[in-house]
Structure formats: C-alpha cells, structure tokens
C-alpha cells in the first residue's frame, strides 16, 4: 500500500481577527474540508497545536498554518476560510505544495488548485524545478511576523535500523519518541504524538510561539521523514544531524524561509 507522505501547506495571516476567538467547531470544519480530522490538541497562551489524521494545524492569535499529506485537498480548506472571513481580514495567504512522489494519485494538481485560488485572490505563482521541486501561490503582505516557519527538512528513502523495524512492526509511539531524543535538543516543550495503525507516526511540539512537527511514513515504497519548525537552523543543527544518523536517508532536502524587505525568500538545497 502506497501512502503519499509529501506535504501541502497553507499559511493564512489575519489583520484584525483574533483567531483564538473562533469556536472549536470552526477548526474541526476547516480540517474536515481539507480531507482530514483532528485527533488531539495541545496549547499554551500563545499557540494551539492540533494533531491531525493527515499531519498538523497550528493556530496563533493572528495566523494559522495547516499542513496536510496523503490525498488531502488543502485548497478546499483555503476556500472555506475565504468564505468565512472577509478579504479585509486576510492579510497573507501562502499555499505550497511539495512535489508528490506519485502526483498521478492526487485528487488535484497545483495548477488546478492555483486556478481556484486565483478566482478569489490576486496572487503570484512560484515554481521550483531544481534540487527541490514544488509550487507556491502567494497573496498579500509578507512580513517577518507573518512567516513563522524557518526550516523544513525532508529525509527520503530511510534505511536506518529504526526505519526497518517500523516497516514490519506496529509502531510504539513511546519507543519512537525516545529514539528521537527531542528533549535533548529543545527545552520546555509540550509534546503531542500519535502512532498510526498499521504504520506511520506524527508529532507536534510547542514552546511559547515556536513549534516543531515531525511526520514519519515508513512504508517501503515511500520511506519518508519530514521535520518542519519555527526554530532557527542553528537550534536545529544537532537534532537534524541526530536524525540523519538515526534514519540514514538516501538523500535529504532542506528549505530555509527568510523575509527580506517584504519578499519571501526560500532557499532550497
């Protein structure tokens, strides 16, 4: 059985609306529109983190970040938000799709999604076709406060001992968490994680306004580990080094996000 671990991402920043004021039913409906469901939640005064059946949702007072994988249709979540918020309330929208391993199995292409978004937002499209392949639709104002993500790490074709074990054994989330050694590299984290049956593992961790999310797809046809975080590259360096030695990926792709003079710069290597 093939599972598409490659993510789709939606970031929306608001002008005047406090997202914490929205009822929990709004977030449940938003996630359902994307094709996923909420499994559990952790929060602190600055950030809510929802663990999903297909990745994660993070909510700050003035922005949300919805990440999905599998065969989800994230564009439907974007259109749901557009229908419930006025355009004056939406300051920024960034819709991103990494290149799927098997795009022919997806419900839609980026081009189809972008056409739907263009009907509602006067945005720009970016395309990568080098070491990283993916597509981006951007609308509105870009500031350092609006773009919380600093780094994404994508580890493909895992061959470490833990990855091999997870291909044949039902995952034990506590064993995986202990192997990740997350709290060795980051401090004062609130952690929420889940093991999927028969395979797969997801984790959200938050500290103040910062987050880190990890998703593991151990199937032999698509062994994949993703790490996305608002922590800096320096803060993540030792942890990512640990993961590379733990999972022994065939190759790793990295993306670094930086805002410079209201322009979003994404370095992929």
Number of C-alpha atoms within 10 A of each C-alpha: 6 13 19 21 25 22 22 26 19 21 23 22 25 21 13 12 16 13 16 16 8 10 9 10 9 13 17 14 16 23 27 17 20 23 19 23 20 19 14 13 17 16 19 12 10 14 20 20 26 24 23 23 19 23 27 27 25 22 21 18 17 19 25 22 21 23 25 25 25 21 22 23 21 29 23 19 20 23 17 17 17 16 11 9 13 10 15 10 15 21 18 21 25 21 25 24 23 17 18 20 15 12 13 9 14 15 11 15 15 22 12 11 18 21 11 15 22 14 9 12 17 11 17 13 16 10 13 13 9 9 10 16 14 17 19 20 23 21 19 16 14 20 16 15 10 19 20 21 21 17 22 20 19 18 22 19 20 26 18 15 11 16 24 16 13 21 17 13 11 14 20 14 17 12 10 15 16 10 13 17 13 17 15 9 14 16 10 10 16 16 20 18 21 21 17 14 9 12 18 23 22 23 22 27 23 26 18 14 15 16 22 23 25 20 25 22 26 26 23 17 13 19 24 24 26 21 19 20 21 20 18 14 14 8 12 18 11 13 17 17 10 17 19 17 11 17 21 19 20 12 11 17 15 18 17 16 19 18 17 11 9 11 12 16 12 14 12 17 12
